Amino acid sequence: MTPTTGAWDAIVVGGGPGGSAVAWRLARGGARVLVIDAARFPRPKLCAGWVTPAVWRALEIDPARYPLTIQPFSDATIELDGEVLETSWDRIVSYGIIRREFDEHLLRRAEQSGAVIRDGVRVTGVVRGAGGVRVDTDGESFTAPIVVGAGGHHCPVARALGEIADGEAVVVTRESETRVGTDLLRELTKRCGTPELFAEPDFRGYGWYFTKGDFLNVGIGCLGDGKDLRTGGGSGRDLHRRFDAMMARLRADGRLPAGLELEPFRGHAYAVRIDHPRRAAGDGFLLVGDAAGLARGVSGEGIGPAVESGVLAADAILEANSSAATRYAVAIAARFGSGRPGVAGRLLGGLPHAVTETLARTICRAPWLRRRLVFEGAFGME
Ligand SMILES: Cc1cc2nc3c(=O)[nH]c(=O)nc-3n(C[C@H](O)[C@H](O)[C@H](O)COP(=O)(O)OP(=O)(O)OC[C@H]3O[C@@H](n4cnc5c(N)ncnc54)[C@H](O)[C@@H]3O)c2cc1C
């Protein structure tokens, strides 16, 4: 293994939205940046692909000029106990994109800004030494004064920092995305182009049926813990039960007719910012996006937090250099909170589940509260 030292101001591990945002902004600021991703881009990514206006703003992209699949929407529904609750706005409040396209677009934009991209290269180890942080791959090693971990939930940088804990709060998911064609989508649902959500009766998760351009994205996610997934019990089993019930409902109401072939459903779990949050930085390391466990607890929204933390990480590196880690940790706490429940959270957490369920039902049923607290609050629609 030949160590390659001195050439980089920063190395970014992972080229998803978080990693691309850091690399784009650092390279634009004149830094020498290397991005390493295990996958060859364009690569598939399990995700419903719902992005808020804040994401486009942070990326400085005008969504009207985005050249790939984009589905603006100004309505959304939640199905609760069999009743469809509709919310409409007089403007576009969010967008649907296809992650394979979106992530490739952002990574190539970072490259055009001057970042060097090495995709199809897996990072196998990250070690802090006297000359900086060394990043090992199967064939080569690279060194830089600072390494940004943007490798998602299992990021090797987060692992090196000891931040991947047993039993942390995660969202467990199953999802399939299929190019079905707009004409057929219009036959399948009268709400084509609008996200349709399905609240789980105990409010520990929700399903979605999201039509975007030619694509149908169907999935479900619920809160669980990572430990259960490894033993094949607990939240993994719970998710399958919820998934089967949702599929039966979609088949029964004609949204998933027998002849419709979907891409195979796949599963993934990722940390959310509840209870024991991951540290965002250590000596020579910054973590962004899922690597830092920044996704929102109620909605599971993770693209916005990944992009926004990427921008904060790049700014901390450009402005503070040797004290970037401290500055970044402060910026993350200011933007995303401590990740630990405050007074209101502790009070709510102490209530019996039946009471919080009743409260959640009341919020969903009241049009103003649903709009403000659910869609605009938890889902970040504007
Ligand atoms: C089913 C599902 C639906 C979702 N729906 C939404 C949604 O609608 N809206 C939303 O905002 N969020 C959604 N999310 C969450 C969102 O997908 C993530 O929060 C987001 O992708 C985080 O971005 P990231 O850049 O941190 O990580 P990622 O997008 O996971 O990117 C990490 C990158 O690191 C690379 N990598 C990993 N390990 C290594 C290694 N050892 N060496 C080199 N590279 C490595 C990977 O190949 C990958 O490209 C959903 C998630 C799931 C699972």
The ligand as a Gaussian input file, in Angstrom:
#p B3LYP/6-31G(d) Opt

LIG

0 1
 C      -36.678000       3.833000       2.295000
 C      -36.154000       5.196000       2.613000
 C      -36.888000       6.309000       2.239000
 C      -36.399000       7.598000       2.509000
 N      -37.097000       8.688000       2.054000
 C      -36.608000       9.931000       2.258000
 C      -37.263000      11.059000       1.697000
 O      -38.270000      10.941000       1.002000
 N      -36.750000      12.297000       1.933000
 C      -35.619000      12.462000       2.697000
 O      -35.218000      13.619000       2.920000
 N      -34.960000      11.392000       3.212000
 C      -35.401000      10.144000       2.989000
 N      -34.693000       9.059000       3.449000
 C      -33.429000       9.294000       4.168000
 C      -32.317000       9.635000       3.165000
 O      -32.267000       8.677000       2.147000
 C      -30.953000       9.702000       3.868000
 O      -31.085000      10.408000       5.076000
 C      -29.911000      10.382000       2.963000
 O      -29.602000       9.563000       1.866000
 C      -28.627000      10.691000       3.738000
 O      -27.651000      11.170000       2.850000
 P      -26.089000      10.940000       3.138000
 O      -25.362000      11.701000       2.099000
 O      -25.806000      11.203000       4.564000
 O      -25.854000       9.369000       2.965000
 P      -26.130000       8.404000       1.732000
 O      -27.070000       8.992000       0.777000
 O      -26.468000       7.084000       2.344000
 O      -24.717000       8.295000       1.011000
 C      -23.661000       7.591000       1.598000
 C      -22.651000       7.193000       0.537000
 O      -21.510000       6.627000       1.193000
 C      -21.029000       5.535000       0.460000
 N      -20.296000       4.633000       1.345000
 C      -20.800000       3.883000       2.353000
 N      -19.809000       3.156000       2.922000
 C      -18.673000       3.469000       2.272000
 C      -17.308000       3.042000       2.396000
 N      -16.920000       2.134000       3.296000
 N      -16.388000       3.575000       1.543000
 C      -16.760000       4.500000       0.617000
 N      -18.033000       4.918000       0.452000
 C      -18.971000       4.420000       1.274000
 C      -22.291000       4.905000      -0.136000
 O      -22.003000       4.166000      -1.316000
 C      -23.176000       6.130000      -0.423000
 O      -23.062000       6.571000      -1.761000
 C      -35.160000       7.760000       3.189000
 C      -34.417000       6.633000       3.558000
 C      -34.908000       5.359000       3.275000
 C      -34.074000       4.162000       3.650000

